[in-house]
Amino acid sequence: MPEEAWVTVAWLGKTRGNRGEITALALSDRPDRYQALVQVYLCGTGAPLPRQVEHTWFHNGTLIFKFQGVDTISDAELLVGLEVRIPLAERTQLEAGEFFQSDLVGCEVVDRKTGGSLGRVEAWQDGGGSGLLVVEGGLLIPFARSICVEIDVEARRIVVELPEGLRELNPS
């Protein structure tokens, strides 16, 4: 599958314990998404390798994976540093008004007052409660309902009502 047909859900870290478990950097803030994983694909070098997930759990805020057939420290060491991916079509369904951060990247940001484009979202930045959209030129826009008043990921467009003075705080 092409690169854009995958979603990275975690990065594998170091081994944990002596039963083949491995820590991971979770790329979602919702633990329930990991509990639902059955099959994932491990990517790093070469073609994606399918792996059955035996179970996942969190230990002191760290995601732990246990894969079927990975039963020793030596087995788990071979997986360190790999990406855990799923096909895009298997992403969790979101509630109305929820968005994947990756779907926001690339959207055009339009000022509601002027109708003018402020640029495209280049990245997402965790910045406290709501997070920030990083727009071309370095403009940071809080991802809050009161500011991002219309979001249409299908049309790749976010309409914003910027608070007075925001542009001056973040000159582009």
Secondary structure, 3 states (H helix, E strand, C coil): CCHHHEEEEEEEEEEECCCCEEEEEECCCCCHHHHCCCEEEEECCCCCEEEEEEEEEEECCEEEEEECCCCCHHHHHCCCCCEEEEEHHHCCCCCCCCCCHHHHCCCEEEECCCCCEEEEEEEEECCCCCCEEEEHHHEEEECCCCCEEEEECCCCEEEECCCCCHHHHCCC
